[in-house]
Amino acid sequence: MPGPSRGPAAARPDDGRLVVVGGYVVLLLFGVLQGLVGCFQFSRSIGTFPVAALAFAAGIGVTCVLSAWGMRRPLGGLMPGVGWFLTSCSLAGQLAADRPQAL
């Protein structure tokens, strides 16, 4: 009767969990990066058509869908969206606070 295996896989059974958590953190940071770039570049347009705003909206949507598909979990799609949302809201709040109020 063979005993339990004593190889490298038996020594660290949670290596897969570390990779998955690392993947979620990278997706969150990618969403933060997209929000950061989008907040400063969204006003680029061709004439009066806001090309950059539409492109960044489509970009974060595609990122969320592909992240969920790649991680095979809905949380994979949620992480870039959360990073984008938190970055966009915090930068928009600071930009609004810096503007002088009209009386």
N, CA, C and O atoms as a Tinker XYZ file with bonds, in Angstrom:
   412  protein
     1  N      0.847000   -1.160000    0.000000    73     2
     2  CA     0.000000    0.000000    0.000000    64     1     3
     3  C      0.899000    1.232000    0.000000    63     2     4     5
     4  O      1.648000    1.450000    0.952000    81     3
     5  N      0.831000    2.041000   -1.062000    73     3     6
     6  CA     1.693000    3.214000   -1.122000    64     5     7
     7  C      1.174000    4.308000   -0.196000    63     6     8     9
     8  O     -0.032000    4.476000   -0.020000    81     7
     9  N      2.087000    5.029000    0.375000    73     7    10
    10  CA     1.749000    6.148000    1.263000    64     9    11
    11  C      1.502000    7.414000    0.458000    63    10    12    13
    12  O      1.580000    7.407000   -0.770000    81    11
    13  N      1.207000    8.492000    1.159000    73    11    14
    14  CA     0.980000    9.761000    0.461000    64    13    15
    15  C      2.256000   10.234000   -0.233000    63    14    16    17
    16  O      3.362000   10.031000    0.268000    81    15
    17  N      2.086000   10.857000   -1.376000    73    15    18
    18  CA     3.255000   11.316000   -2.128000    64    17    19
    19  C      3.913000   12.484000   -1.401000    63    18    20    21
    20  O      3.246000   13.313000   -0.782000    81    19
    21  N      5.220000   12.524000   -1.493000    73    19    22
    22  CA     5.993000   13.569000   -0.819000    64    21    23
    23  C      6.777000   14.405000   -1.836000    63    22    24    25
    24  O      7.943000   14.724000   -1.604000    81    23
    25  N      6.152000   14.759000   -2.949000    73    23    26
    26  CA     6.823000   15.543000   -3.983000    64    25    27
    27  C      6.613000   17.028000   -3.770000    63    26    28    29
    28  O      6.044000   17.441000   -2.759000    81    27
    29  N      7.062000   17.819000   -4.700000    73    27    30
    30  CA     6.896000   19.267000   -4.586000    64    29    31
    31  C      5.435000   19.696000   -4.556000    63    30    32    33
    32  O      5.092000   20.680000   -3.900000    81    31
    33  N      4.568000   18.967000   -5.261000    73    31    34
    34  CA     3.151000   19.330000   -5.265000    64    33    35
    35  C      2.521000   19.091000   -3.904000    63    34    36    37
    36  O      1.617000   19.828000   -3.509000    81    35
    37  N      2.970000   18.095000   -3.191000    73    35    38
    38  CA     2.427000   17.819000   -1.870000    64    37    39
    39  C      2.946000   18.819000   -0.844000    63    38    40    41
    40  O      2.286000   19.064000    0.166000    81    39
    41  N      4.105000   19.392000   -1.084000    73    39    42
    42  CA     4.682000   20.328000   -0.126000    64    41    43
    43  C      3.935000   21.659000   -0.124000    63    42    44    45
    44  O      3.782000   22.277000    0.930000    81    43
    45  N      3.467000   22.108000   -1.289000    73    43    46
    46  CA     2.774000   23.398000   -1.383000    64    45    47
    47  C      1.481000   23.221000   -2.164000    63    46    48    49
    48  O      1.453000   23.488000   -3.365000    81    47
    49  N      0.416000   22.780000   -1.516000    73    47    50
    50  CA    -0.825000   22.530000   -2.238000    64    49    51
    51  C     -1.560000   23.795000   -2.661000    63    50    52    53
    52  O     -2.474000   23.714000   -3.481000    81    51
    53  N     -1.197000   24.958000   -2.134000    73    51    54
    54  CA    -1.937000   26.174000   -2.441000    64    53    55
    55  C     -1.250000   27.043000   -3.498000    63    54    56    57
    56  O     -1.565000   28.228000   -3.600000    81    55
    57  N     -0.322000   26.489000   -4.290000    73    55    58
    58  CA     0.334000   27.262000   -5.342000    64    57    59
    59  C     -0.667000   27.751000   -6.384000    63    58    60    61
    60  O     -0.526000   28.865000   -6.888000    81    59
    61  N     -1.652000   26.961000   -6.712000    73    59    62
    62  CA    -2.656000   27.370000   -7.691000    64    61    63
    63  C     -3.468000   28.550000   -7.207000    63    62    64    65
    64  O     -3.829000   29.419000   -8.000000    81    63
    65  N     -3.758000   28.595000   -5.932000    73    63    66
    66  CA    -4.518000   29.701000   -5.360000    64    65    67
    67  C     -3.725000   31.004000   -5.448000    63    66    68    69
    68  O     -4.301000   32.062000   -5.704000    81    67
    69  N     -2.431000   30.937000   -5.243000    73    67    70
    70  CA    -1.577000   32.116000   -5.334000    64    69    71
    71  C     -1.581000   32.674000   -6.758000    63    70    72    73
    72  O     -1.616000   33.890000   -6.944000    81    71
    73  N     -1.545000   31.820000   -7.734000    73    71    74
    74  CA    -1.582000   32.256000   -9.134000    64    73    75
    75  C     -2.922000   32.904000   -9.457000    63    74    76    77
    76  O     -2.961000   33.924000  -10.144000    81    75
    77  N     -4.011000   32.333000   -8.977000    73    75    78
    78  CA    -5.337000   32.881000   -9.243000    64    77    79
    79  C     -5.493000   34.251000   -8.579000    63    78    80    81
    80  O     -5.987000   35.186000   -9.209000    81    79
    81  N     -5.083000   34.381000   -7.329000    73    79    82
    82  CA    -5.169000   35.672000   -6.632000    64    81    83
    83  C     -4.285000   36.698000   -7.337000    63    82    84    85
    84  O     -4.679000   37.855000   -7.490000    81    83
    85  N     -3.106000   36.286000   -7.762000    73    83    86
    86  CA    -2.234000   37.180000   -8.516000    64    85    87
    87  C     -2.876000   37.641000   -9.811000    63    86    88    89
    88  O     -2.728000   38.800000  -10.200000    81    87
    89  N     -3.587000   36.748000  -10.482000    73    87    90
    90  CA    -4.300000   37.109000  -11.710000    64    89    91
    91  C     -5.382000   38.141000  -11.457000    63    90    92    93
    92  O     -5.540000   39.080000  -12.237000    81    91
    93  N     -6.132000   37.974000  -10.367000    73    91    94
    94  CA    -7.165000   38.952000  -10.022000    64    93    95
    95  C     -6.553000   40.311000   -9.690000    63    94    96    97
    96  O     -7.108000   41.345000  -10.062000    81    95
    97  N     -5.431000   40.319000   -9.005000    73    95    98
    98  CA    -4.760000   41.582000   -8.663000    64    97    99
    99  C     -4.274000   42.276000   -9.933000    63    98   100   101
   100  O     -4.408000   43.493000  -10.063000    81    99
   101  N     -3.713000   41.518000  -10.864000    73    99   102
   102  CA    -3.253000   42.096000  -12.133000    64   101   103
   103  C     -4.434000   42.667000  -12.912000    63   102   104   105
   104  O     -4.313000   43.737000  -13.508000    81   103
   105  N     -5.568000   41.978000  -12.921000    73   103   106
   106  CA    -6.744000   42.497000  -13.615000    64   105   107
   107  C     -7.257000   43.775000  -12.956000    63   106   108   109
   108  O     -7.678000   44.700000  -13.651000    81   107
   109  N     -7.228000   43.835000  -11.639000    73   107   110
   110  CA    -7.625000   45.051000  -10.924000    64   109   111
   111  C     -6.702000   46.211000  -11.298000    63   110   112   113
   112  O     -7.171000   47.319000  -11.560000    81   111
   113  N     -5.406000   45.963000  -11.323000    73   111   114
   114  CA    -4.447000   47.007000  -11.685000    64   113   115
   115  C     -4.597000   47.427000  -13.143000    63   114   116   117
   116  O     -4.392000   48.596000  -13.471000    81   115
   117  N     -4.949000   46.498000  -14.017000    73   115   118
   118  CA    -5.184000   46.839000  -15.413000    64   117   119
   119  C     -6.400000   47.753000  -15.547000    63   118   120   121
   120  O     -6.398000   48.681000  -16.357000    81   119
   121  N     -7.435000   47.492000  -14.755000    73   119   122
   122  CA    -8.599000   48.380000  -14.742000    64   121   123
   123  C     -8.250000   49.759000  -14.207000    63   122   124   125
   124  O     -8.747000   50.766000  -14.711000    81   123
   125  N     -7.394000   49.811000  -13.184000    73   123   126
   126  CA    -6.933000   51.101000  -12.651000    64   125   127
   127  C     -6.178000   51.863000  -13.734000    63   126   128   129
   128  O     -6.375000   53.067000  -13.902000    81   127
   129  N     -5.320000   51.169000  -14.464000    73   127   130
   130  CA    -4.559000   51.802000  -15.536000    64   129   131
   131  C     -5.480000   52.330000  -16.637000    63   130   132   133
   132  O     -5.273000   53.435000  -17.140000    81   131
   133  N     -6.483000   51.556000  -17.010000    73   131   134
   134  CA    -7.424000   52.013000  -18.027000    64   133   135
   135  C     -8.211000   53.228000  -17.538000    63   134   136   137
   136  O     -8.470000   54.149000  -18.312000    81   135
   137  N     -8.586000   53.236000  -16.284000    73   135   138
   138  CA    -9.290000   54.397000  -15.729000    64   137   139
   139  C     -8.410000   55.627000  -15.676000    63   138   140   141
   140  O     -8.868000   56.738000  -15.942000    81   139
   141  N     -7.152000   55.434000  -15.336000    73   139   142
   142  CA    -6.215000   56.551000  -15.257000    64   141   143
   143  C     -5.991000   57.172000  -16.633000    63   142   144   145
   144  O     -6.045000   58.393000  -16.778000    81   143
   145  N     -5.743000   56.352000  -17.625000    73   143   146
   146  CA    -5.546000   56.858000  -18.985000    64   145   147
   147  C     -6.840000   57.482000  -19.506000    63   146   148   149
   148  O     -6.813000   58.544000  -20.128000    81   147
   149  N     -7.950000   56.834000  -19.257000    73   147   150
   150  CA    -9.233000   57.329000  -19.746000    64   149   151
   151  C     -9.631000   58.669000  -19.163000    63   150   152   153
   152  O    -10.232000   59.489000  -19.857000    81   151
   153  N     -9.306000   58.910000  -17.895000    73   151   154
   154  CA    -9.673000   60.177000  -17.261000    64   153   155
   155  C     -8.954000   61.361000  -17.883000    63   154   156   157
   156  O     -9.492000   62.468000  -17.908000    81   155
   157  N     -7.762000   61.145000  -18.379000    73   155   158
   158  CA    -7.006000   62.252000  -18.946000    64   157   159
   159  C     -7.116000   62.350000  -20.467000    63   158   160   161
   160  O     -6.755000   63.376000  -21.043000    81   159
   161  N     -7.601000   61.316000  -21.117000    73   159   162
   162  CA    -7.650000   61.314000  -22.578000    64   161   163
   163  C     -9.067000   61.240000  -23.148000    63   162   164   165
   164  O     -9.225000   61.177000  -24.367000    81   163
   165  N    -10.094000   61.247000  -22.308000    73   163   166
   166  CA   -11.449000   61.026000  -22.804000    64   165   167
   167  C    -11.962000   62.171000  -23.677000    63   166   168   169
   168  O    -12.883000   61.960000  -24.465000    81   167
   169  N    -11.409000   63.350000  -23.564000    73   167   170
   170  CA   -11.955000   64.506000  -24.280000    64   169   171
   171  C    -11.464000   64.621000  -25.719000    63   170   172   173
   172  O    -11.860000   65.549000  -26.423000    81   171
   173  N    -10.630000   63.722000  -26.166000    73   171   174
   174  CA   -10.159000   63.793000  -27.556000    64   173   175
   175  C    -11.327000   63.466000  -28.493000    63   174   176   177
   176  O    -12.076000   62.511000  -28.284000    81   175
   177  N    -11.449000   64.288000  -29.522000    73   175   178
   178  CA   -12.587000   64.090000  -30.430000    64   177   179
   179  C    -12.192000   64.436000  -31.852000    63   178   180   181
   180  O    -11.169000   65.072000  -32.104000    81   179
   181  N    -13.033000   64.000000  -32.766000    73   179   182
   182  CA   -12.916000   64.388000  -34.173000    64   181   183
   183  C    -14.106000   65.304000  -34.428000    63   182   184   185
   184  O    -15.247000   64.850000  -34.519000    81   183
   185  N    -13.828000   66.570000  -34.540000    73   183   186
   186  CA   -14.914000   67.543000  -34.629000    64   185   187
   187  C    -15.638000   67.604000  -33.302000    63   186   188   189
   188  O    -15.035000   67.924000  -32.277000    81   187
   189  N    -16.908000   67.304000  -33.312000    73   187   190
   190  CA   -17.678000   67.269000  -32.067000    64   189   191
   191  C    -17.977000   65.850000  -31.611000    63   190   192   193
   192  O    -18.655000   65.649000  -30.603000    81   191
   193  N    -17.478000   64.869000  -32.345000    73   191   194
   194  CA   -17.747000   63.467000  -32.011000    64   193   195
   195  C    -16.697000   62.955000  -31.027000    63   194   196   197
   196  O    -15.510000   62.952000  -31.351000    81   195
   197  N    -17.109000   62.519000  -29.829000    73   195   198
   198  CA   -16.159000   62.091000  -28.787000    64   197   199
   199  C    -15.602000   60.687000  -29.042000    63   198   200   201
   200  O    -16.042000   59.714000  -28.430000    81   199
   201  N    -14.654000   60.599000  -29.931000    73   199   202
   202  CA   -14.099000   59.310000  -30.347000    64   201   203
   203  C    -13.424000   58.590000  -29.180000    63   202   204   205
   204  O    -13.662000   57.401000  -28.965000    81   203
   205  N    -12.595000   59.291000  -28.435000    73   203   206
   206  CA   -11.837000   58.658000  -27.354000    64   205   207
   207  C    -12.755000   58.128000  -26.258000    63   206   208   209
   208  O    -12.525000   57.039000  -25.734000    81   207
   209  N    -13.790000   58.885000  -25.907000    73   207   210
   210  CA   -14.708000   58.437000  -24.855000    64   209   211
   211  C    -15.389000   57.122000  -25.248000    63   210   212   213
   212  O    -15.514000   56.209000  -24.432000    81   211
   213  N    -15.821000   57.040000  -26.493000    73   211   214
   214  CA   -16.462000   55.806000  -26.953000    64   213   215
   215  C    -15.467000   54.656000  -27.036000    63   214   216   217
   216  O    -15.796000   53.515000  -26.711000    81   215
   217  N    -14.248000   54.962000  -27.472000    73   215   218
   218  CA   -13.232000   53.910000  -27.565000    64   217   219
   219  C    -12.853000   53.380000  -26.188000    63   218   220   221
   220  O    -12.683000   52.173000  -26.017000    81   219
   221  N    -12.718000   54.271000  -25.199000    73   219   222
   222  CA   -12.378000   53.817000  -23.844000    64   221   223
   223  C    -13.532000   53.045000  -23.204000    63   222   224   225
   224  O    -13.298000   52.087000  -22.467000    81   223
   225  N    -14.763000   53.447000  -23.475000    73   223   226
   226  CA   -15.916000   52.700000  -22.956000    64   225   227
   227  C    -15.965000   51.297000  -23.559000    63   226   228   229
   228  O    -16.213000   50.318000  -22.856000    81   227
   229  N    -15.727000   51.211000  -24.858000    73   227   230
   230  CA   -15.690000   49.894000  -25.505000    64   229   231
   231  C    -14.504000   49.083000  -24.992000    63   230   232   233
   232  O    -14.610000   47.868000  -24.823000    81   231
   233  N    -13.377000   49.747000  -24.743000    73   231   234
   234  CA   -12.183000   49.049000  -24.257000    64   233   235
   235  C    -12.385000   48.423000  -22.890000    63   234   236   237
   236  O    -11.981000   47.280000  -22.672000    81   235
   237  N    -12.999000   49.143000  -21.966000    73   235   238
   238  CA   -13.211000   48.570000  -20.630000    64   237   239
   239  C    -14.271000   47.468000  -20.693000    63   238   240   241
   240  O    -14.201000   46.497000  -19.940000    81   239
   241  N    -15.254000   47.616000  -21.589000    73   239   242
   242  CA   -16.248000   46.551000  -21.749000    64   241   243
   243  C    -15.633000   45.270000  -22.288000    63   242   244   245
   244  O    -15.917000   44.179000  -21.792000    81   243
   245  N    -14.796000   45.404000  -23.299000    73   243   246
   246  CA   -14.115000   44.236000  -23.867000    64   245   247
   247  C    -13.165000   43.626000  -22.841000    63   246   248   249
   248  O    -13.061000   42.404000  -22.738000    81   247
   249  N    -12.477000   44.468000  -22.087000    73   247   250
   250  CA   -11.571000   43.967000  -21.047000    64   249   251
   251  C    -12.329000   43.135000  -20.021000    63   250   252   253
   252  O    -11.868000   42.061000  -19.634000    81   251
   253  N    -13.477000   43.614000  -19.582000    73   251   254
   254  CA   -14.263000   42.879000  -18.582000    64   253   255
   255  C    -14.757000   41.538000  -19.125000    63   254   256   257
   256  O    -14.687000   40.520000  -18.436000    81   255
   257  N    -15.254000   41.540000  -20.359000    73   255   258
   258  CA   -15.765000   40.296000  -20.943000    64   257   259
   259  C    -14.632000   39.280000  -21.136000    63   258   260   261
   260  O    -14.775000   38.110000  -20.783000    81   259
   261  N    -13.514000   39.733000  -21.694000    73   259   262
   262  CA   -12.398000   38.809000  -21.913000    64   261   263
   263  C    -11.766000   38.339000  -20.601000    63   262   264   265
   264  O    -11.284000   37.210000  -20.515000    81   263
   265  N    -11.764000   39.193000  -19.589000    73   263   266
   266  CA   -11.217000   38.784000  -18.287000    64   265   267
   267  C    -12.088000   37.710000  -17.644000    63   266   268   269
   268  O    -11.572000   36.745000  -17.081000    81   267
   269  N    -13.399000   37.876000  -17.726000    73   267   270
   270  CA   -14.299000   36.850000  -17.181000    64   269   271
   271  C    -14.144000   35.541000  -17.948000    63   270   272   273
   272  O    -14.153000   34.462000  -17.355000    81   271
   273  N    -14.005000   35.640000  -19.244000    73   271   274
   274  CA   -13.822000   34.433000  -20.060000    64   273   275
   275  C    -12.486000   33.771000  -19.746000    63   274   276   277
   276  O    -12.414000   32.548000  -19.628000    81   275
   277  N    -11.433000   34.561000  -19.609000    73   275   278
   278  CA   -10.104000   34.005000  -19.348000    64   277   279
   279  C     -9.973000   33.384000  -17.969000    63   278   280   281
   280  O     -9.333000   32.344000  -17.814000    81   279
   281  N    -10.574000   34.012000  -16.966000    73   279   282
   282  CA   -10.495000   33.471000  -15.606000    64   281   283
   283  C    -11.564000   32.409000  -15.357000    63   282   284   285
   284  O    -11.501000   31.678000  -14.368000    81   283
   285  N    -12.536000   32.328000  -16.250000    73   283   286
   286  CA   -13.650000   31.378000  -16.140000    64   285   287
   287  C    -14.486000   31.592000  -14.879000    63   286   288   289
   288  O    -15.061000   30.655000  -14.324000    81   287
   289  N    -14.535000   32.839000  -14.448000    73   287   290
   290  CA   -15.329000   33.229000  -13.287000    64   289   291
   291  C    -15.852000   34.648000  -13.515000    63   290   292   293
   292  O    -15.156000   35.460000  -14.126000    81   291
   293  N    -17.046000   34.964000  -13.046000    73   291   294
   294  CA   -17.546000   36.341000  -13.164000    64   293   295
   295  C    -16.661000   37.355000  -12.424000    63   294   296   297
   296  O    -16.584000   38.517000  -12.822000    81   295
   297  N    -16.010000   36.923000  -11.371000    73   295   298
   298  CA   -15.132000   37.822000  -10.630000    64   297   299
   299  C    -13.989000   38.327000  -11.495000    63   298   300   301
   300  O    -13.497000   39.436000  -11.286000    81   299
   301  N    -13.563000   37.531000  -12.457000    73   299   302
   302  CA   -12.514000   37.961000  -13.382000    64   301   303
   303  C    -12.941000   39.173000  -14.194000    63   302   304   305
   304  O    -12.121000   40.045000  -14.480000    81   303
   305  N    -14.196000   39.239000  -14.563000    73   303   306
   306  CA   -14.708000   40.389000  -15.291000    64   305   307
   307  C    -15.014000   41.569000  -14.400000    63   306   308   309
   308  O    -15.027000   42.714000  -14.852000    81   307
   309  N    -15.257000   41.293000  -13.146000    73   307   310
   310  CA   -15.582000   42.361000  -12.209000    64   309   311
   311  C    -14.343000   43.143000  -11.778000    63   310   312   313
   312  O    -14.434000   44.346000  -11.530000    81   311
   313  N    -13.215000   42.498000  -11.687000    73   311   314
   314  CA   -12.017000   43.151000  -11.161000    64   313   315
   315  C    -11.554000   44.348000  -11.999000    63   314   316   317
   316  O    -11.302000   45.403000  -11.416000    81   315
   317  N    -11.427000   44.253000  -13.334000    73   315   318
   318  CA   -11.037000   45.451000  -14.073000    64   317   319
   319  C    -12.085000   46.558000  -13.979000    63   318   320   321
   320  O    -11.746000   47.741000  -13.947000    81   319
   321  N    -13.352000   46.170000  -13.937000    73   319   322
   322  CA   -14.415000   47.159000  -13.804000    64   321   323
   323  C    -14.350000   47.895000  -12.479000    63   322   324   325
   324  O    -14.571000   49.105000  -12.428000    81   323
   325  N    -14.052000   47.183000  -11.416000    73   323   326
   326  CA   -13.924000   47.806000  -10.094000    64   325   327
   327  C    -12.728000   48.754000  -10.077000    63   326   328   329
   328  O    -12.831000   49.872000   -9.572000    81   327
   329  N    -11.608000   48.320000  -10.621000    73   327   330
   330  CA   -10.430000   49.187000  -10.678000    64   329   331
   331  C    -10.690000   50.438000  -11.491000    63   330   332   333
   332  O    -10.294000   51.534000  -11.095000    81   331
   333  N    -11.356000   50.280000  -12.633000    73   331   334
   334  CA   -11.700000   51.423000  -13.484000    64   333   335
   335  C    -12.655000   52.364000  -12.751000    63   334   336   337
   336  O    -12.463000   53.579000  -12.765000    81   335
   337  N    -13.682000   51.803000  -12.112000    73   335   338
   338  CA   -14.698000   52.614000  -11.433000    64   337   339
   339  C    -14.088000   53.412000  -10.288000    63   338   340   341
   340  O    -14.340000   54.611000  -10.169000    81   339
   341  N    -13.293000   52.765000   -9.448000    73   339   342
   342  CA   -12.700000   53.467000   -8.310000    64   341   343
   343  C    -11.751000   54.574000   -8.762000    63   342   344   345
   344  O    -11.750000   55.665000   -8.193000    81   343
   345  N    -10.952000   54.294000   -9.776000    73   343   346
   346  CA   -10.027000   55.305000  -10.290000    64   345   347
   347  C    -10.781000   56.464000  -10.921000    63   346   348   349
   348  O    -10.476000   57.626000  -10.652000    81   347
   349  N    -11.759000   56.157000  -11.755000    73   347   350
   350  CA   -12.509000   57.214000  -12.432000    64   349   351
   351  C    -13.268000   58.090000  -11.442000    63   350   352   353
   352  O    -13.287000   59.313000  -11.582000    81   351
   353  N    -13.886000   57.477000  -10.455000    73   351   354
   354  CA   -14.646000   58.258000   -9.474000    64   353   355
   355  C    -13.732000   59.106000   -8.606000    63   354   356   357
   356  O    -14.058000   60.259000   -8.320000    81   355
   357  N    -12.610000   58.573000   -8.186000    73   355   358
   358  CA   -11.723000   59.350000   -7.330000    64   357   359
   359  C    -11.094000   60.508000   -8.102000    63   358   360   361
   360  O    -10.962000   61.606000   -7.561000    81   359
   361  N    -10.703000   60.279000   -9.365000    73   359   362
   362  CA   -10.136000   61.373000  -10.153000    64   361   363
   363  C    -11.192000   62.396000  -10.536000    63   362   364   365
   364  O    -10.907000   63.593000  -10.540000    81   363
   365  N    -12.387000   61.965000  -10.855000    73   363   366
   366  CA   -13.456000   62.909000  -11.193000    64   365   367
   367  C    -13.841000   63.740000   -9.975000    63   366   368   369
   368  O    -14.144000   64.925000  -10.113000    81   367
   369  N    -13.837000   63.151000   -8.799000    73   367   370
   370  CA   -14.136000   63.898000   -7.587000    64   369   371
   371  C    -13.077000   64.941000   -7.295000    63   370   372   373
   372  O    -13.402000   66.048000   -6.865000    81   371
   373  N    -11.817000   64.608000   -7.520000    73   371   374
   374  CA   -10.751000   65.572000   -7.293000    64   373   375
   375  C    -10.790000   66.681000   -8.328000    63   374   376   377
   376  O    -10.539000   67.842000   -8.002000    81   375
   377  N    -11.101000   66.341000   -9.573000    73   375   378
   378  CA   -11.193000   67.369000  -10.611000    64   377   379
   379  C    -12.344000   68.315000  -10.326000    63   378   380   381
   380  O    -12.213000   69.519000  -10.549000    81   379
   381  N    -13.464000   67.808000   -9.840000    73   379   382
   382  CA   -14.610000   68.658000   -9.504000    64   381   383
   383  C    -14.289000   69.536000   -8.303000    63   382   384   385
   384  O    -14.743000   70.679000   -8.248000    81   383
   385  N    -13.532000   69.046000   -7.356000    73   383   386
   386  CA   -13.184000   69.817000   -6.178000    64   385   387
   387  C    -12.196000   70.934000   -6.516000    63   386   388   389
   388  O    -12.173000   71.962000   -5.840000    81   387
   389  N    -11.386000   70.743000   -7.548000    73   387   390
   390  CA   -10.399000   71.751000   -7.940000    64   389   391
   391  C    -11.007000   72.888000   -8.737000    63   390   392   393
   392  O    -10.412000   73.962000   -8.822000    81   391
   393  N    -12.182000   72.679000   -9.326000    73   391   394
   394  CA   -12.816000   73.727000  -10.131000    64   393   395
   395  C    -13.417000   74.787000   -9.230000    63   394   396   397
   396  O    -14.016000   74.452000   -8.208000    81   395
   397  N    -13.275000   76.060000   -9.578000    73   395   398
   398  CA   -13.915000   77.103000   -8.782000    64   397   399
   399  C    -15.432000   77.077000   -8.989000    63   398   400   401
   400  O    -15.914000   76.816000  -10.092000    81   399
   401  N    -16.149000   77.343000   -7.952000    73   399   402
   402  CA   -17.597000   77.330000   -7.992000    64   401   403
   403  C    -18.109000   78.677000   -8.495000    63   402   404   405
   404  O    -17.629000   79.728000   -8.069000    81   403
   405  N    -19.082000   78.642000   -9.401000    73   403   406
   406  CA   -19.691000   79.875000   -9.892000    64   405   407
   407  C    -20.756000   80.318000   -8.900000    63   406   408   409
   408  O    -21.504000   79.499000   -8.365000    81   407
   409  N    -20.814000   81.600000   -8.664000    73   407   410
   410  CA   -21.796000   82.141000   -7.730000    64   409   411
   411  C    -22.985000   82.701000   -8.430000    63   410   412
   412  O    -23.907000   83.197000   -7.782000    81   411
